[in-house]
Amino acid sequence: MDKIVQLKCVDRSKVARAIDEQAKKFLNLSGVEFLARLQRGEYEGVDNPAVSRLSHAAQLLN
């Protein structure tokens, strides 16, 4: 059985704006600061729903 896979384009600027808004709202950080900390591994093992959602969104920017 063949599966059909649909790919959607991601608007990186919208994702970046959403990360910025949510990081400010839930973590009191800019999106840029959140992404920098994420890249440095500062959120590894952190059990926080906001961090988890933002981390998943950040994967769309890669």
N, C-alpha and C positions, 0 to 999 in steps of 0.2 A: 504494500500500500504506500503510495507516494504521499508525502505531506507537502502542502504549499506553505511556503514561508514568505511573509510579507515584511519588507523592510521599510521603516519610516525614517525620514530625514529628521535630524535633531537640530533645532535652532539653538546653537550654542550661546548666543547672546541672551536668549530668554532663560535658558538654564542658569547662566551666570547671574542674571538679575534675580532669579528666584532664590538661588543659594545666598546671595547677598541679603535679600529681604529676610529670609528665614534665619540666617545666622545672626543678624542684628536682633531679631525678635526673640529668639530662644537662647542665644549664647552671648548676647551683647558684644558681638565681634563683627567686623566687616567680613564679607565673603572672601576677600583676598586673604585676610588673616586666618580665617578658618581653613582655606585650602592650603596655605603654607604650613599650618600646624598639622593638618592631615598628612601632607607629604613628608613631614619630619617624623611621623609615626606617633604623635602625641595622643592620638585617640585610640590606639590599639588597646583592646580589652575594656574600653569604656562602655558601660551598659546604660546608654542614654538614647531614648527613642529619637530625639531631634538629631543627635550626632549620627545615628544610623541612617536616618532618611537623607540627611545632607551628604553623607558619604556615598550613598547609592546614587544620588543625583550627580555628584562630582565625577563618578565613573563615566557619565555621558559626555564629559568634557575631554576625555582622553581619546 
